[in-house]
Amino acid sequence: MAKITISKEEYLRLKKLDSKFREFLVYLEEVMDIRERRKEVRGKKVVSQERLFTKLGLMF
């Protein structure tokens, strides 16, 4: 197996790029999760906390 040599600057640039890409993937997951939760709310699949607590008698 052959080794590839890169400069320290290039290595740091690639490491930073990898970090930014990872941050983007986390952001994308959050956006998709929010979209899914909004679909559930529109489809009446969830109940608000306030309504739930009122039904349970925990809010006055």
C-alpha positions as CSV (number, residue, x, y, z in Angstrom):
1,M,0.0,0.0,0.0
2,A,1.4,3.4,-1.0
3,K,1.6,6.3,1.4
4,I,0.5,9.8,0.3
5,T,2.3,12.7,1.8
6,I,0.5,16.0,2.2
7,S,1.6,19.3,3.8
8,K,0.5,20.3,7.3
9,E,-1.5,23.2,5.9
10,E,-3.4,20.8,3.6
11,Y,-4.0,18.4,6.5
12,L,-5.4,21.1,8.7
13,R,-7.6,22.4,5.8
14,L,-9.0,18.9,5.3
15,K,-9.6,18.4,9.0
16,K,-11.5,21.7,9.1
17,L,-13.5,20.7,6.1
18,D,-14.4,17.4,7.7
19,S,-15.5,19.2,10.8
20,K,-17.7,21.6,8.9
21,F,-19.2,18.7,6.9
22,R,-20.0,16.9,10.2
23,E,-21.7,20.1,11.5
24,F,-23.7,20.3,8.3
25,L,-25.0,16.7,8.8
26,V,-26.0,17.4,12.4
27,Y,-27.9,20.5,11.1
28,L,-29.6,18.5,8.4
29,E,-30.7,15.9,10.9
30,E,-32.2,18.6,13.1
31,V,-34.0,20.2,10.1
32,M,-35.5,16.9,9.1
33,D,-36.5,16.1,12.6
34,I,-38.3,19.5,12.9
35,R,-40.1,18.9,9.6
36,E,-41.2,15.5,10.8
37,R,-42.5,16.9,14.1
38,R,-44.5,19.6,12.2
39,K,-46.1,16.9,10.1
40,E,-47.1,15.1,13.3
41,V,-48.6,18.3,14.7
42,R,-50.5,19.0,11.5
43,G,-51.8,15.4,11.5
44,K,-53.0,15.8,15.1
45,K,-50.7,12.9,16.2
46,V,-49.4,14.9,19.1
47,V,-50.9,16.7,22.0
48,S,-49.5,20.0,23.4
49,Q,-48.0,19.8,26.9
50,E,-50.4,22.4,28.2
51,R,-53.4,20.4,27.0
52,L,-51.9,17.2,28.4
53,F,-51.2,18.7,31.8
54,T,-54.7,20.2,32.0
55,K,-56.2,16.8,31.2
56,L,-54.1,15.2,33.9
57,G,-55.1,17.9,36.4
58,L,-51.6,19.2,36.8
59,M,-52.4,22.8,35.7
60,F,-55.0,25.0,37.2
